[in-house]
Amino acid sequence: MNANVITGGNQALPVGTFGWPTDVITDTGLDLQYQWISDVHAVTLRANYIYERQGLYSSVLQGISANNTDYLHSLKLSGEYVFQNT
């Protein structure tokens, strides 16, 4: 996802409002799932990764943010095991 927003105080406003430059927010994500099922065993593994880059050009000009650029890295892993359907 790629979004260009102008931040006005605490609310995000549509692009073109007040003539401010935009904040540019880019999110890239990946979801994976693997499942193995037999008569006795069932295994499920899941992974989710998100990378976000925030170019806060409008927010810095308005004094809302001290950083021009912020990053977020998020990784979630989970797994399940079932024995004899119980």
Residue pairs with C-beta under 8 A, 6 or more apart in sequence:
1 25
1 26
1 27
2 24
2 25
2 26
2 27
3 24
3 25
3 26
4 15
4 22
4 23
4 24
5 12
5 13
5 14
5 15
5 22
5 23
5 25
5 58
6 12
6 13
6 14
6 15
6 16
6 17
6 18
6 20
6 21
6 22
6 23
6 58
7 13
7 23
7 56
7 58
7 59
7 62
7 64
8 17
8 18
8 20
8 62
9 62
9 64
15 22
20 58
20 61
20 62
21 57
21 58
21 61
22 57
22 58
23 54
23 55
23 56
23 57
23 58
23 59
24 54
24 55
24 57
25 52
25 53
25 54
25 55
26 52
26 53
27 50
27 51
27 52
28 50
28 51
28 52
29 48
29 49
29 50
29 51
30 47
30 48
30 49
30 50
31 46
31 47
31 48
32 46
32 47
32 48
33 44
33 45
33 46
33 47
34 43
34 44
34 45
34 46
35 42
35 43
35 44
35 45
36 42
36 43
37 43
40 83
40 84
41 81
41 82
41 83
42 80
42 81
42 82
42 85
43 79
43 80
43 81
43 82
44 79
44 80
45 77
45 78
45 79
46 76
46 77
46 78
46 79
47 75
47 76
47 77
48 74
48 75
48 76
49 73
49 74
49 75
49 76
50 72
50 73
50 74
51 71
51 72
51 73
52 71
52 72
52 73
52 74
53 69
53 70
53 71
54 69
54 70
54 71
54 72
55 68
55 69
56 64
56 65
56 67
56 68
56 69
56 70
57 68
59 65
60 66
60 67
60 68
